[in-house]
């Protein structure tokens, strides 16, 4: 699952693939820097709850 969050200076994409890790890909608007962060949770349920509470779904192609 992928969710997309936009702020004034950056854009975040959260990727969750059903385990206890969420990958955040942050793209800065004013320069070409891309940052990958991995958020590790204690349980699958905790990761799923975080993912569902942040961002919104991307439109399906």
N, C-alpha and C positions, 0 to 999 in steps of 0.2 A: 504494500500500500504506500502511496505517496501523498503527502500534503504539502501545500505551498503557502508561505507566509511572506508578505511584503511589508517592508518598512521604508522610511524615507531614503536611507543610505545603503540598504542591502536587501537582498531577497534570500529567504531560506527555503530549502526543500528538505522535508523530513521523510526518510525512507525506513519503513518497518517491514520486516520479512518474517514475522512470527516467532522471534526468539526474544531474549532479554536485552537486545541491543538495538538502538535507533541510530541511524546515520543522519547527521545534519550536514547539508552542503550549503554553505553560505557564499553568495556571489555579491561582491560590492559593486554598486552602481557606477561609481566615479573612476574606478580603475579595474584592471582585469584580474584582480586577485580572487582566487577561489579557495575556500578553506573547508576541509572535511573534518568533522568531529564525530566521535562515536560516544554515545551516552549509554553506559552499562547500568542496568537496573538489577535489583535483587531477585526479581521474578518476572515471568512472562506477563502476568496480570498487571504488575506495576508499569511495565513498558507499554502495554496496550492502553492502559488508562491515560498515561501521559500523551501518547500519540493521539488518542481520540479527543483530548481536551485542547490541543494546540493546533492551530491552523484550520484549514478547510480543504475539502477534496478538490483535486484538479479536475477540470472537465474531461470526460472520457472521449477519446478520439474515435 
